[in-house]
Amino acid sequence: MTKVIVGKDESFDNAFRRFNRKVQRSGVLSDIKKNRYYEKPSDKKRRELKMALRKSRRRSHYYR
């Protein structure tokens, strides 16, 4: 769970911005979005393979 301690003279907006940054860095929202729907293991494997191929193509193109 992400926590933010609010200082005595700190505004709500600043505390809320810090909270949002912490949530983004921890990856909580991306994990929730990823697990929103059930994904069959075969589909997950196919998606990960596509991402790996895309990543390797980018790398090979970059190093040419």
PDB file of N, CA, C and O in Angstrom:
ATOM      1  N   MET A   1       0.837  -1.173   0.000  1.00  0.00           N
ATOM      2  CA  MET A   1       0.000   0.000   0.000  1.00  0.00           C
ATOM      3  C   MET A   1       0.888   1.246   0.000  1.00  0.00           C
ATOM      4  O   MET A   1       1.871   1.314   0.738  1.00  0.00           O
ATOM      5  N   THR A   2       0.545   2.204  -0.811  1.00  0.00           N
ATOM      6  CA  THR A   2       1.313   3.427  -0.930  1.00  0.00           C
ATOM      7  C   THR A   2       0.823   4.438   0.096  1.00  0.00           C
ATOM      8  O   THR A   2      -0.375   4.696   0.213  1.00  0.00           O
ATOM      9  N   LYS A   3       1.768   5.005   0.836  1.00  0.00           N
ATOM     10  CA  LYS A   3       1.425   5.988   1.859  1.00  0.00           C
ATOM     11  C   LYS A   3       2.206   7.269   1.627  1.00  0.00           C
ATOM     12  O   LYS A   3       3.335   7.252   1.137  1.00  0.00           O
ATOM     13  N   VAL A   4       1.581   8.377   1.990  1.00  0.00           N
ATOM     14  CA  VAL A   4       2.225   9.683   1.923  1.00  0.00           C
ATOM     15  C   VAL A   4       1.935  10.393   3.237  1.00  0.00           C
ATOM     16  O   VAL A   4       0.779  10.536   3.636  1.00  0.00           O
ATOM     17  N   ILE A   5       2.983  10.831   3.897  1.00  0.00           N
ATOM     18  CA  ILE A   5       2.822  11.585   5.135  1.00  0.00           C
ATOM     19  C   ILE A   5       2.768  13.064   4.775  1.00  0.00           C
ATOM     20  O   ILE A   5       3.686  13.602   4.155  1.00  0.00           O
ATOM     21  N   VAL A   6       1.687  13.704   5.171  1.00  0.00           N
ATOM     22  CA  VAL A   6       1.477  15.107   4.835  1.00  0.00           C
ATOM     23  C   VAL A   6       2.101  15.966   5.923  1.00  0.00           C
ATOM     24  O   VAL A   6       1.848  15.772   7.112  1.00  0.00           O
ATOM     25  N   GLY A   7       2.926  16.923   5.493  1.00  0.00           N
ATOM     26  CA  GLY A   7       3.565  17.837   6.424  1.00  0.00           C
ATOM     27  C   GLY A   7       2.573  18.820   7.021  1.00  0.00           C
ATOM     28  O   GLY A   7       1.441  18.941   6.554  1.00  0.00           O
ATOM     29  N   LYS A   8       3.009  19.515   8.053  1.00  0.00           N
ATOM     30  CA  LYS A   8       2.134  20.439   8.773  1.00  0.00           C
ATOM     31  C   LYS A   8       1.628  21.567   7.873  1.00  0.00           C
ATOM     32  O   LYS A   8       0.434  21.866   7.873  1.00  0.00           O
ATOM     33  N   ASP A   9       2.522  22.195   7.105  1.00  0.00           N
ATOM     34  CA  ASP A   9       2.139  23.332   6.263  1.00  0.00           C
ATOM     35  C   ASP A   9       2.026  22.955   4.783  1.00  0.00           C
ATOM     36  O   ASP A   9       1.988  23.835   3.923  1.00  0.00           O
ATOM     37  N   GLU A  10       1.974  21.671   4.487  1.00  0.00           N
ATOM     38  CA  GLU A  10       1.930  21.225   3.098  1.00  0.00           C
ATOM     39  C   GLU A  10       0.490  21.262   2.576  1.00  0.00           C
ATOM     40  O   GLU A  10      -0.447  20.882   3.278  1.00  0.00           O
ATOM     41  N   SER A  11       0.336  21.721   1.350  1.00  0.00           N
ATOM     42  CA  SER A  11      -1.009  21.781   0.765  1.00  0.00           C
ATOM     43  C   SER A  11      -1.450  20.390   0.311  1.00  0.00           C
ATOM     44  O   SER A  11      -0.635  19.493   0.098  1.00  0.00           O
ATOM     45  N   PHE A  12      -2.746  20.248   0.173  1.00  0.00           N
ATOM     46  CA  PHE A  12      -3.303  18.985  -0.283  1.00  0.00           C
ATOM     47  C   PHE A  12      -2.819  18.660  -1.690  1.00  0.00           C
ATOM     48  O   PHE A  12      -2.526  17.504  -1.995  1.00  0.00           O
ATOM     49  N   ASP A  13      -2.734  19.673  -2.547  1.00  0.00           N
ATOM     50  CA  ASP A  13      -2.317  19.454  -3.931  1.00  0.00           C
ATOM     51  C   ASP A  13      -0.914  18.864  -4.008  1.00  0.00           C
ATOM     52  O   ASP A  13      -0.668  17.936  -4.778  1.00  0.00           O
ATOM     53  N   ASN A  14       0.014  19.410  -3.201  1.00  0.00           N
ATOM     54  CA  ASN A  14       1.380  18.876  -3.211  1.00  0.00           C
ATOM     55  C   ASN A  14       1.416  17.436  -2.721  1.00  0.00           C
ATOM     56  O   ASN A  14       2.113  16.599  -3.295  1.00  0.00           O
ATOM     57  N   ALA A  15       0.673  17.149  -1.671  1.00  0.00           N
ATOM     58  CA  ALA A  15       0.637  15.787  -1.138  1.00  0.00           C
ATOM     59  C   ALA A  15       0.024  14.833  -2.153  1.00  0.00           C
ATOM     60  O   ALA A  15       0.493  13.706  -2.315  1.00  0.00           O
ATOM     61  N   PHE A  16      -1.016  15.281  -2.831  1.00  0.00           N
ATOM     62  CA  PHE A  16      -1.678  14.442  -3.830  1.00  0.00           C
ATOM     63  C   PHE A  16      -0.747  14.172  -5.010  1.00  0.00           C
ATOM     64  O   PHE A  16      -0.722  13.060  -5.537  1.00  0.00           O
ATOM     65  N   ARG A  17       0.019  15.182  -5.427  1.00  0.00           N
ATOM     66  CA  ARG A  17       0.996  14.983  -6.508  1.00  0.00           C
ATOM     67  C   ARG A  17       2.055  13.974  -6.110  1.00  0.00           C
ATOM     68  O   ARG A  17       2.425  13.114  -6.910  1.00  0.00           O
ATOM     69  N   ARG A  18       2.552  14.070  -4.872  1.00  0.00           N
ATOM     70  CA  ARG A  18       3.540  13.099  -4.390  1.00  0.00           C
ATOM     71  C   ARG A  18       2.956  11.689  -4.364  1.00  0.00           C
ATOM     72  O   ARG A  18       3.622  10.722  -4.733  1.00  0.00           O
ATOM     73  N   PHE A  19       1.703  11.589  -3.924  1.00  0.00           N
ATOM     74  CA  PHE A  19       1.038  10.292  -3.904  1.00  0.00           C
ATOM     75  C   PHE A  19       0.931   9.709  -5.307  1.00  0.00           C
ATOM     76  O   PHE A  19       1.224   8.532  -5.515  1.00  0.00           O
ATOM     77  N   ASN A  20       0.516  10.519  -6.264  1.00  0.00           N
ATOM     78  CA  ASN A  20       0.395  10.048  -7.650  1.00  0.00           C
ATOM     79  C   ASN A  20       1.736   9.584  -8.199  1.00  0.00           C
ATOM     80  O   ASN A  20       1.803   8.562  -8.883  1.00  0.00           O
ATOM     81  N   ARG A  21       2.810  10.324  -7.908  1.00  0.00           N
ATOM     82  CA  ARG A  21       4.141   9.915  -8.364  1.00  0.00           C
ATOM     83  C   ARG A  21       4.542   8.572  -7.774  1.00  0.00           C
ATOM     84  O   ARG A  21       5.091   7.718  -8.470  1.00  0.00           O
ATOM     85  N   LYS A  22       4.265   8.389  -6.484  1.00  0.00           N
ATOM     86  CA  LYS A  22       4.608   7.116  -5.838  1.00  0.00           C
ATOM     87  C   LYS A  22       3.831   5.955  -6.448  1.00  0.00           C
ATOM     88  O   LYS A  22       4.382   4.872  -6.645  1.00  0.00           O
ATOM     89  N   VAL A  23       2.561   6.178  -6.745  1.00  0.00           N
ATOM     90  CA  VAL A  23       1.741   5.127  -7.340  1.00  0.00           C
ATOM     91  C   VAL A  23       2.267   4.782  -8.730  1.00  0.00           C
ATOM     92  O   VAL A  23       2.333   3.606  -9.090  1.00  0.00           O
ATOM     93  N   GLN A  24       2.642   5.792  -9.514  1.00  0.00           N
ATOM     94  CA  GLN A  24       3.182   5.547 -10.851  1.00  0.00           C
ATOM     95  C   GLN A  24       4.482   4.749 -10.779  1.00  0.00           C
ATOM     96  O   GLN A  24       4.671   3.798 -11.537  1.00  0.00           O
ATOM     97  N   ARG A  25       5.372   5.133  -9.876  1.00  0.00           N
ATOM     98  CA  ARG A  25       6.662   4.454  -9.766  1.00  0.00           C
ATOM     99  C   ARG A  25       6.518   3.019  -9.285  1.00  0.00           C
ATOM    100  O   ARG A  25       7.277   2.145  -9.702  1.00  0.00           O
ATOM    101  N   SER A  26       5.549   2.772  -8.411  1.00  0.00           N
ATOM    102  CA  SER A  26       5.386   1.421  -7.882  1.00  0.00           C
ATOM    103  C   SER A  26       4.733   0.489  -8.896  1.00  0.00           C
ATOM    104  O   SER A  26       4.839  -0.730  -8.761  1.00  0.00           O
ATOM    105  N   GLY A  27       4.063   1.031  -9.907  1.00  0.00           N
ATOM    106  CA  GLY A  27       3.461   0.210 -10.948  1.00  0.00           C
ATOM    107  C   GLY A  27       2.121  -0.388 -10.562  1.00  0.00           C
ATOM    108  O   GLY A  27       1.684  -1.366 -11.168  1.00  0.00           O
ATOM    109  N   VAL A  28       1.471   0.176  -9.576  1.00  0.00           N
ATOM    110  CA  VAL A  28       0.191  -0.358  -9.107  1.00  0.00           C
ATOM    111  C   VAL A  28      -0.870  -0.243 -10.196  1.00  0.00           C
ATOM    112  O   VAL A  28      -1.587  -1.208 -10.462  1.00  0.00           O
ATOM    113  N   LEU A  29      -0.979   0.915 -10.825  1.00  0.00           N
ATOM    114  CA  LEU A  29      -2.019   1.121 -11.837  1.00  0.00           C
ATOM    115  C   LEU A  29      -1.811   0.244 -13.068  1.00  0.00           C
ATOM    116  O   LEU A  29      -2.771  -0.307 -13.605  1.00  0.00           O
ATOM    117  N   SER A  30      -0.572   0.112 -13.516  1.00  0.00           N
ATOM    118  CA  SER A  30      -0.325  -0.729 -14.684  1.00  0.00           C
ATOM    119  C   SER A  30      -0.637  -2.186 -14.377  1.00  0.00           C
ATOM    120  O   SER A  30      -1.111  -2.916 -15.247  1.00  0.00           O
ATOM    121  N   ASP A  31      -0.372  -2.617 -13.139  1.00  0.00           N
ATOM    122  CA  ASP A  31      -0.689  -3.983 -12.744  1.00  0.00           C
ATOM    123  C   ASP A  31      -2.195  -4.204 -12.707  1.00  0.00           C
ATOM    124  O   ASP A  31      -2.676  -5.263 -13.111  1.00  0.00           O
ATOM    125  N   ILE A  32      -2.938  -3.224 -12.231  1.00  0.00           N
ATOM    126  CA  ILE A  32      -4.405  -3.331 -12.192  1.00  0.00           C
ATOM    127  C   ILE A  32      -4.954  -3.399 -13.613  1.00  0.00           C
ATOM    128  O   ILE A  32      -5.826  -4.218 -13.904  1.00  0.00           O
ATOM    129  N   LYS A  33      -4.447  -2.544 -14.499  1.00  0.00           N
ATOM    130  CA  LYS A  33      -4.920  -2.544 -15.878  1.00  0.00           C
ATOM    131  C   LYS A  33      -4.600  -3.865 -16.576  1.00  0.00           C
ATOM    132  O   LYS A  33      -5.401  -4.374 -17.359  1.00  0.00           O
ATOM    133  N   LYS A  34      -3.423  -4.410 -16.283  1.00  0.00           N
ATOM    134  CA  LYS A  34      -3.008  -5.656 -16.911  1.00  0.00           C
ATOM    135  C   LYS A  34      -3.891  -6.821 -16.467  1.00  0.00           C
ATOM    136  O   LYS A  34      -4.179  -7.720 -17.257  1.00  0.00           O
ATOM    137  N   ASN A  35      -4.314  -6.807 -15.222  1.00  0.00           N
ATOM    138  CA  ASN A  35      -5.113  -7.911 -14.688  1.00  0.00           C
ATOM    139  C   ASN A  35      -6.609  -7.619 -14.692  1.00  0.00           C
ATOM    140  O   ASN A  35      -7.370  -8.298 -14.003  1.00  0.00           O
ATOM    141  N   ARG A  36      -7.036  -6.635 -15.447  1.00  0.00           N
ATOM    142  CA  ARG A  36      -8.449  -6.279 -15.482  1.00  0.00           C
ATOM    143  C   ARG A  36      -9.293  -7.418 -16.066  1.00  0.00           C
ATOM    144  O   ARG A  36     -10.394  -7.688 -15.587  1.00  0.00           O
ATOM    145  N   TYR A  37      -8.774  -8.077 -17.096  1.00  0.00           N
ATOM    146  CA  TYR A  37      -9.476  -9.183 -17.741  1.00  0.00           C
ATOM    147  C   TYR A  37      -8.602 -10.424 -17.688  1.00  0.00           C
ATOM    148  O   TYR A  37      -7.374 -10.337 -17.668  1.00  0.00           O
ATOM    149  N   TYR A  38      -9.250 -11.575 -17.665  1.00  0.00           N
ATOM    150  CA  TYR A  38      -8.503 -12.829 -17.667  1.00  0.00           C
ATOM    151  C   TYR A  38      -7.890 -13.045 -19.038  1.00  0.00           C
ATOM    152  O   TYR A  38      -8.531 -12.828 -20.067  1.00  0.00           O
ATOM    153  N   GLU A  39      -6.657 -13.470 -19.033  1.00  0.00           N
ATOM    154  CA  GLU A  39      -5.956 -13.753 -20.280  1.00  0.00           C
ATOM    155  C   GLU A  39      -5.511 -15.202 -20.255  1.00  0.00           C
ATOM    156  O   GLU A  39      -4.824 -15.637 -19.331  1.00  0.00           O
ATOM    157  N   LYS A  40      -5.907 -15.942 -21.274  1.00  0.00           N
ATOM    158  CA  LYS A  40      -5.535 -17.348 -21.323  1.00  0.00           C
ATOM    159  C   LYS A  40      -4.016 -17.467 -21.379  1.00  0.00           C
ATOM    160  O   LYS A  40      -3.347 -16.611 -21.957  1.00  0.00           O
ATOM    161  N   PRO A  41      -3.470 -18.525 -20.782  1.00  0.00           N
ATOM    162  CA  PRO A  41      -2.008 -18.696 -20.799  1.00  0.00           C
ATOM    163  C   PRO A  41      -1.421 -18.712 -22.208  1.00  0.00           C
ATOM    164  O   PRO A  41      -0.331 -18.182 -22.429  1.00  0.00           O
ATOM    165  N   SER A  42      -2.128 -19.310 -23.158  1.00  0.00           N
ATOM    166  CA  SER A  42      -1.612 -19.336 -24.529  1.00  0.00           C
ATOM    167  C   SER A  42      -1.579 -17.932 -25.133  1.00  0.00           C
ATOM    168  O   SER A  42      -0.644 -17.588 -25.856  1.00  0.00           O
ATOM    169  N   ASP A  43      -2.600 -17.117 -24.836  1.00  0.00           N
ATOM    170  CA  ASP A  43      -2.617 -15.744 -25.333  1.00  0.00           C
ATOM    171  C   ASP A  43      -1.523 -14.908 -24.687  1.00  0.00           C
ATOM    172  O   ASP A  43      -0.904 -14.069 -25.340  1.00  0.00           O
ATOM    173  N   LYS A  44      -1.291 -15.139 -23.411  1.00  0.00           N
ATOM    174  CA  LYS A  44      -0.243 -14.416 -22.698  1.00  0.00           C
ATOM    175  C   LYS A  44       1.127 -14.743 -23.296  1.00  0.00           C
ATOM    176  O   LYS A  44       1.955 -13.857 -23.506  1.00  0.00           O
ATOM    177  N   LYS A  45       1.346 -16.022 -23.563  1.00  0.00           N
ATOM    178  CA  LYS A  45       2.615 -16.451 -24.147  1.00  0.00           C
ATOM    179  C   LYS A  45       2.814 -15.824 -25.525  1.00  0.00           C
ATOM    180  O   LYS A  45       3.910 -15.374 -25.859  1.00  0.00           O
ATOM    181  N   ARG A  46       1.743 -15.799 -26.323  1.00  0.00           N
ATOM    182  CA  ARG A  46       1.810 -15.208 -27.661  1.00  0.00           C
ATOM    183  C   ARG A  46       2.113 -13.717 -27.585  1.00  0.00           C
ATOM    184  O   ARG A  46       2.924 -13.205 -28.357  1.00  0.00           O
ATOM    185  N   ARG A  47       1.455 -13.014 -26.643  1.00  0.00           N
ATOM    186  CA  ARG A  47       1.685 -11.580 -26.483  1.00  0.00           C
ATOM    187  C   ARG A  47       3.123 -11.301 -26.056  1.00  0.00           C
ATOM    188  O   ARG A  47       3.767 -10.390 -26.576  1.00  0.00           O
ATOM    189  N   GLU A  48       3.624 -12.096 -25.100  1.00  0.00           N
ATOM    190  CA  GLU A  48       4.996 -11.892 -24.640  1.00  0.00           C
ATOM    191  C   GLU A  48       6.011 -12.188 -25.736  1.00  0.00           C
ATOM    192  O   GLU A  48       7.042 -11.522 -25.831  1.00  0.00           O
ATOM    193  N   LEU A  49       5.716 -13.189 -26.566  1.00  0.00           N
ATOM    194  CA  LEU A  49       6.605 -13.503 -27.687  1.00  0.00           C
ATOM    195  C   LEU A  49       6.633 -12.357 -28.693  1.00  0.00           C
ATOM    196  O   LEU A  49       7.695 -11.999 -29.201  1.00  0.00           O
ATOM    197  N   LYS A  50       5.457 -11.780 -28.982  1.00  0.00           N
ATOM    198  CA  LYS A  50       5.394 -10.628 -29.885  1.00  0.00           C
ATOM    199  C   LYS A  50       6.207  -9.454 -29.349  1.00  0.00           C
ATOM    200  O   LYS A  50       6.940  -8.799 -30.089  1.00  0.00           O
ATOM    201  N   MET A  51       6.063  -9.199 -28.045  1.00  0.00           N
ATOM    202  CA  MET A  51       6.808  -8.096 -27.432  1.00  0.00           C
ATOM    203  C   MET A  51       8.311  -8.353 -27.499  1.00  0.00           C
ATOM    204  O   MET A  51       9.084  -7.430 -27.754  1.00  0.00           O
ATOM    205  N   ALA A  52       8.729  -9.586 -27.275  1.00  0.00           N
ATOM    206  CA  ALA A  52      10.147  -9.914 -27.335  1.00  0.00           C
ATOM    207  C   ALA A  52      10.685  -9.734 -28.755  1.00  0.00           C
ATOM    208  O   ALA A  52      11.789  -9.223 -28.942  1.00  0.00           O
ATOM    209  N   LEU A  53       9.910 -10.153 -29.751  1.00  0.00           N
ATOM    210  CA  LEU A  53      10.336  -9.968 -31.136  1.00  0.00           C
ATOM    211  C   LEU A  53      10.446  -8.493 -31.491  1.00  0.00           C
ATOM    212  O   LEU A  53      11.407  -8.068 -32.134  1.00  0.00           O
ATOM    213  N   ARG A  54       9.460  -7.720 -31.070  1.00  0.00           N
ATOM    214  CA  ARG A  54       9.468  -6.283 -31.333  1.00  0.00           C
ATOM    215  C   ARG A  54      10.679  -5.628 -30.681  1.00  0.00           C
ATOM    216  O   ARG A  54      11.336  -4.772 -31.273  1.00  0.00           O
ATOM    217  N   LYS A  55      10.962  -6.051 -29.441  1.00  0.00           N
ATOM    218  CA  LYS A  55      12.104  -5.490 -28.713  1.00  0.00           C
ATOM    219  C   LYS A  55      13.425  -5.844 -29.404  1.00  0.00           C
ATOM    220  O   LYS A  55      14.315  -5.003 -29.530  1.00  0.00           O
ATOM    221  N   SER A  56      13.540  -7.098 -29.849  1.00  0.00           N
ATOM    222  CA  SER A  56      14.779  -7.506 -30.508  1.00  0.00           C
ATOM    223  C   SER A  56      14.955  -6.792 -31.843  1.00  0.00           C
ATOM    224  O   SER A  56      16.079  -6.465 -32.222  1.00  0.00           O
ATOM    225  N   ARG A  57      13.858  -6.546 -32.563  1.00  0.00           N
ATOM    226  CA  ARG A  57      13.948  -5.809 -33.823  1.00  0.00           C
ATOM    227  C   ARG A  57      14.415  -4.381 -33.593  1.00  0.00           C
ATOM    228  O   ARG A  57      15.234  -3.853 -34.345  1.00  0.00           O
ATOM    229  N   ARG A  58      13.888  -3.766 -32.547  1.00  0.00           N
ATOM    230  CA  ARG A  58      14.314  -2.401 -32.216  1.00  0.00           C
ATOM    231  C   ARG A  58      15.791  -2.364 -31.903  1.00  0.00           C
ATOM    232  O   ARG A  58      16.508  -1.478 -32.368  1.00  0.00           O
ATOM    233  N   ARG A  59      16.254  -3.328 -31.114  1.00  0.00           N
ATOM    234  CA  ARG A  59      17.673  -3.363 -30.763  1.00  0.00           C
ATOM    235  C   ARG A  59      18.555  -3.576 -31.974  1.00  0.00           C
ATOM    236  O   ARG A  59      19.571  -2.900 -32.131  1.00  0.00           O
ATOM    237  N   SER A  60      18.173  -4.520 -32.841  1.00  0.00           N
ATOM    238  CA  SER A  60      18.998  -4.809 -34.016  1.00  0.00           C
ATOM    239  C   SER A  60      19.012  -3.602 -34.968  1.00  0.00           C
ATOM    240  O   SER A  60      20.028  -3.312 -35.600  1.00  0.00           O
ATOM    241  N   HIS A  61      17.895  -2.918 -35.059  1.00  0.00           N
ATOM    242  CA  HIS A  61      17.826  -1.735 -35.917  1.00  0.00           C
ATOM    243  C   HIS A  61      18.674  -0.602 -35.335  1.00  0.00           C
ATOM    244  O   HIS A  61      19.279   0.168 -36.081  1.00  0.00           O
ATOM    245  N   TYR A  62      18.719  -0.501 -34.044  1.00  0.00           N
ATOM    246  CA  TYR A  62      19.465   0.557 -33.377  1.00  0.00           C
ATOM    247  C   TYR A  62      20.968   0.368 -33.532  1.00  0.00           C
ATOM    248  O   TYR A  62      21.702   1.347 -33.658  1.00  0.00           O
ATOM    249  N   TYR A  63      21.431  -0.866 -33.525  1.00  0.00           N
ATOM    250  CA  TYR A  63      22.867  -1.140 -33.557  1.00  0.00           C
ATOM    251  C   TYR A  63      23.431  -1.268 -34.956  1.00  0.00           C
ATOM    252  O   TYR A  63      24.618  -1.562 -35.103  1.00  0.00           O
ATOM    253  N   ARG A  64      22.629  -1.059 -35.990  1.00  0.00           N
ATOM    254  CA  ARG A  64      23.150  -1.163 -37.357  1.00  0.00           C
ATOM    255  C   ARG A  64      24.007   0.002 -37.709  1.00  0.00           C
ATOM    256  O   ARG A  64      24.526   0.073 -38.823  1.00  0.00           O
TER     257      ARG A  64
END
